[in-house]
Amino acid sequence: MSVFLQKLLLYVPVKMVPAVSGVFLVFFLYRSFPEGQYISYSVSVFCSLIAAQLCAGWVGNSFIYYYSGVKERGSFTSNCICMILFIAPIASSLAAIVSVFFVVGEGFFVYVWLLCFSQILFFFLSSTCQAGFLVKQQLVAVLLQTLTQIGLVMLFFRYVDIDFRYALLASVAGYTASVLYMLFCVLRFYKVSNPFSSVELFKHDFKLVYQYGAALSPWILGMLVMAGADRFAIGHYGVEYGDSYLSLKDLFVGGAGLLSMPLLMMVHPFVINKFREGKFAIEIIESSSSLLIVAFSLLWCVLYFVGFEFFERMTGKKIGTSIIIIFYAFLGVFLNSTAVYFQKRLEVHRRMKLLAYLSLGAAIMSIGLAWVGGMLWGLYGISLGVLLAQFIYFGFVVASMYKRLNVYKAFTFPMIVSSLAFSVGYALHLSLQLEWGDSLWWKVSIYWIVGFSIVSLISFWKGVRWGEFMKATL
């Protein structure tokens, strides 16, 4: 097995833990919250996420980009930590101010401020661990974060009160525990120094990070707003079934993180290193595309045939909204996850300004279409508007490498395999329904999952270009 695949497999549990815990929390919170509170919780977390990624994302990505090339890694790390500590309080205040326009609650400003501050530190320190391939440390960190958050939210809801603010407080505690552990590991591993021992070096590192990350912040903002405009529109209009739509979308995001993030954490440094050697790794992008198409398609099959019914039975609440709207949300999450790979050519050529223009333009379009769509057609219009904006952005980034891209290998063949898998899944589900009907839904689900597991293995085997991953080295 290649070193690339070995390290990729190590990163799977790093993303599996938060993905699984995220799915559990969505079930638990959606089931526990009174009507409307999940929307408040979702908007709060999303405001914090935008500010955290906007302010920590560009520093973290710049750290990964420059890490392998700097000589004084200890000084560079300490200077970046210092930058984050300057930025975090300001960004947290902005997130809290924005969130109070959409959600009202006692002490709400403080909860969002604390959540954003802890998230900023968490995201940046995760980037430092990723740059040094500190996989075990990241795994311990996410376990700390997950166990603390889930444990506290269950205690709060059982012994204090069922309120979205206590869910936010549990998240703060989880991120804080994880941050303290990662900070301890980073300080030991990088042997950081006093950032103020050399003001000139601090200025040099800040300029270096800013040059790469300046255009990255608008791009991050655009990407997040483009994907999350539906949350603000739903909060504004208070549309029917908004709770179930957002809870399902959060499930999709959690699943997408498990499917795409371990791969991205390996592809990103691999593409950068290959570009520095004078070659753009288009083959690894094509292979990543085939893997994501097959993986997301199989995930949709599982959700469509057994997952949504399981969700309704476990939460005790009907989804209510149509399957078309749910599919729009799922497809949007897929496009967002896949676009990050196809924009690598623009990233390595440092065309960050163009990426920023594209994402901000798509974000403005997403907001406009979501607001107009919500006013005219409710939840259907909101979801369709956001999806159209994501399609346009995806089309542009794919076009940026169209001359180098083998469309058949990257898109056509994995889509054919995915279509065949869906057809087999449909036939299997239909035959089981005719045999047992709805009365034995659990039996139908178990037999379908067992049978479809074989289909999934064949789909991964035939639909993904594993040869490129096997040849890849870091």
Residue, then its C-alpha position, 0 to 999 in steps of 0.5 A: m500500500s502506498v504511503f498516500l493511502q496509509k496516511l489517508l486511512l489514518y485520517v478517516p477516524v479523525k473525520m469519522v468521530p466528529a461525523v458520527s457525533g454530529v449525526f447523533l447530535v442532529f438526531f438528539l437535538y431535533r428530537s428534543f427541541p421544541e418547534g423553531q429552536y433547531i432553526s435558532y440553534s442552526v443559525s447561531v452555529f452557522c454565524s459562528l462558523i462563518a466568522a471562525q472560518l473567515c478569520a482562522g481559515w486563511v491563517g490555517n491554510s497559509f500555515i499549511y501552504y508555507y509550512s514545508g518551505v520555512k526554515e524556522r518552523g518554531s518561530f513561524t508557528s508561534n507567530c501564527i498563534c499570536m496572529i490568531l489570538f489577536i484576530a479571535p476576539i474581534a471575529s467573535s464579536l462580529a459573529a455575535i453581533v450578526s447573530v443577534f439580528f436573527v435570533v433573540g435570547e438572554g445571554f445569546f451574545v455571550y454564547v455565540w462569542l464564546l463558541c466562535f472564539s473556541q472554534i477559531l482556535f480549534f480550526f487553526l490548531s487543527s491546521t497546524c496538526q495537519a501540516g505536521f501530520l500529527v494524526k494521533q493528536q488530532l484523533v485524541a483532540v476530536l475525541l475530547q471535543t466530541l465526548t465533552q460536548i455530547g456528555l454536557v448537552m445530555l446533562f444540561f437537557r436532563y437536569v437543567d433545561i432543554d434550550f438551544r443556548y445550553a447546546l451552544l454552551a456544551s459545544v464551547a466546552g467541547y472545543t475548549a477541551s480540544v484546544l487545550y490539548m492540541l495547544f499542548c501538543v503543538l507547543r511541544f512538537y514545534k518547539v515554539s518561541n516568543p513571537f515578540s523576540s523578533v518583531e521583524l520576523f513577526k512582520h515578515d511572517f505576517k506579510l507572508v501569511y497575509q499575501y496568500g490568505a488575503a484573497l482566501s478570506p473573501w473566498i471562504l466567506g463566499m463559499l460559506v454564505m453561498a452554501g448557507a444562505d438558505r439558513f438565513a432565509i428560513g430564519h427570516y421567513g419562518v417557513e414550514y418544515g424549516d426545522s426538518y430541512l435544516s436538520l437533514k442538511d446538517l446530517f448531509v454535511g456530517g456525512a460529507g465531512l466523513l466522505s471528503m475531508p480525510l481525502l482532502m487533507m491528503v490531496h491538498p498538500f500532495v497537489i501543492n508539493k507536486f506543483r512545486e516539482g513542476k507538475f500539476a497532479i490532474e490524475i489525483i483530482e480525477s480520481s478524487s472526483s470519481l471517489l466522491i461521485v460514487a461515495f455520495s451516490l451510495l450515501w444517497c441510496v442508503l438515505y433514500f431507501v432506508g435512512f429517511e424512514f429511520f430518521e422519522r422513527m428515531t426522532g418521532k417527527k415526520i420530515g414533511t417536506s418533499i423528497i425533491i427539496i431534500f435532494y436539492a439540499f443533498l446535491g448542494v452539499f455534494l457540489n460544495s464538497t467536490a468543488v474544493y478539489f476542482q479549484k486546486r489548479l487556481e489555488v496552486h497558481r495563486r489565482m485566489k483573487l479570481l476564486a474570491y470573485l467567483s465565490l462572492g458572486a455565487a454567494i450574492m446570487s445565492i442570497g438573492l435567489a434564496w430570498v426571492g425564492g422563499m418569498l414566492w415558493g417557500l422552502y422549495g424556492i429557497s433550496l432551489g435558489v441556493l442549489l443554482a448558485q452552487f451549480i454555477y460556481f461548480g461549473f466555473v471551477v471545473a472549467s478552469m481545468y477543462k483542457r487538462l481534465n478527462v471528463y469520462k474518467a472524472f465524471t461520466f464513468p463513475m456516474i454510470v456506475s452510480s446509476l447502476a448501483f441505484s437501479v440495483g438498490y431500487a430493485l432490491h428494495l422493491s422485492l423486499q417490500l413485496e415480500w414483507g411490506d411496511s409492517l416489518w420495516w426493520k427487517v426490510s432495512i437490515y436485509w437491504i443494507v446487507g445486500f446493498s453493501i455488496v453492491s457498494l463494494i463492487s461500485f467502489w472497486k469498479g467506479v474509482r480509479w484506485g491506481e492513481f492513489m496507489k502511485a501517489t507518494l507524499 
